[in-house]
Structures are given as structure tokens and as C-alpha cells.
Amino acid sequence: QVQLVESGGGLVQPGGSLRLSCTASGIRFSIYSLYWYRQAPGNQRELVAGITSGGNTNYADSVKGRFTIFRDNDKNTVALQMDSLKPEDTAVYFCNLVRGFLNFWGQGTQVTVSA
């Protein structure tokens, strides 16, 4: 059974940093492309960052230069380092693992950026 456990969300002031982690079990982690999405109230879920099995990364324009996605295949973990956070980054963040028709989601972790 595949399980994804997210951690690291919370409340942070504007300009601060958070690191989200998503650890998978029951899956051959290294062959999956990994993504972080977010969804703010009233908005659609949007792609924040992704990293392929080969290590290629891509980012939404709104987070380029502020967020970094990492993967550690030995620990079955994908992380999202978020720096210079802005109030508009407030959302529930979800990790997502994809390979072909296989698609798995984490439960989501709340990130709130507020003074």
C-alpha cells in the first residue's frame, strides 16, 4: 500500500522560510516524477515545482528564485525549500508522485504566511 506523509507546514512571517517534506512508502520511489502543488481557498490547485527521476526541475514563475525542490531517493523523500515567503504563498501544499498512469497524492499541509 502506497503512503505519502507530508510535514513541515505552519505559520511564518513574510520573508521567512519553511521546508516541506513528503516521505513515501510502498513504492519504487526513484522512478517517479515528483511534484508539489498548492491550493488556496477559492482557487484551483496549481503546480508549484517538479523534479523528474533524472533530476530535472521546473518551477512556477511565481516561485522561481525563492523555492527549491529536492529529492532524496535513499530516504524516499521529496522536499520543498521555501524562502522569501509572501502572503500569496498561503495555501495547502500537496506532494504528488507520477509515473505513467500511476498518480499518488499526499494529504496536504497548510502553509500560512502572515504578519
Solvent accessible surface area in square Angstrom, and as a share of the most:
residue,aa,sasa,rsa
1,Q,192,0.85
2,V,44,0.25
3,Q,105,0.47
4,L,19,0.10
5,V,91,0.52
6,E,10,0.05
7,S,62,0.40
8,G,37,0.35
9,G,31,0.30
10,G,29,0.28
11,L,132,0.65
12,V,23,0.13
13,Q,122,0.54
14,P,61,0.38
15,G,56,0.54
16,G,21,0.20
17,S,55,0.36
18,L,34,0.17
19,R,121,0.44
20,L,0,0.00
21,S,31,0.20
22,C,0,0.00
23,T,61,0.36
24,A,5,0.04
25,S,52,0.34
26,G,56,0.54
27,I,26,0.13
28,R,176,0.64
29,F,5,0.02
30,S,46,0.30
31,I,45,0.23
32,Y,10,0.04
33,S,25,0.16
34,L,0,0.00
35,Y,50,0.19
36,W,0,0.00
37,Y,51,0.20
38,R,15,0.06
39,Q,62,0.28
40,A,24,0.19
41,P,124,0.78
42,G,91,0.87
43,N,89,0.46
44,Q,162,0.72
45,R,93,0.34
46,E,79,0.35
47,L,63,0.31
48,V,1,0.00
49,A,0,0.00
50,G,0,0.00
51,I,13,0.06
52,T,50,0.29
53,S,56,0.36
54,G,70,0.67
55,G,37,0.36
56,N,106,0.55
57,T,66,0.38
58,N,66,0.34
59,Y,50,0.19
60,A,26,0.20
61,D,119,0.62
62,S,63,0.40
63,V,0,0.00
64,K,117,0.50
65,G,87,0.83
66,R,32,0.12
67,F,6,0.02
68,T,54,0.31
69,I,6,0.03
70,F,84,0.35
71,R,40,0.15
72,D,54,0.28
73,N,62,0.32
74,D,141,0.73
75,K,141,0.60
76,N,40,0.21
77,T,23,0.14
78,V,0,0.00
79,A,7,0.05
80,L,0,0.00
81,Q,39,0.18
82,M,0,0.00
83,D,55,0.28
84,S,60,0.39
85,L,2,0.01
86,K,83,0.35
87,P,74,0.47
88,E,121,0.54
89,D,0,0.00
90,T,38,0.22
91,A,1,0.01
92,V,46,0.27
93,Y,0,0.00
94,F,26,0.11
95,C,0,0.00
96,N,3,0.02
97,L,0,0.00
98,V,38,0.22
99,R,123,0.45
100,G,71,0.68
101,F,187,0.78
102,L,67,0.33
103,N,81,0.42
104,F,53,0.22
105,W,103,0.36
106,G,8,0.07
107,Q,113,0.50
108,G,14,0.13
109,T,19,0.11
110,Q,87,0.39
111,V,0,0.00
112,T,41,0.24
113,V,5,0.03
114,S,53,0.34
115,A,120,0.93
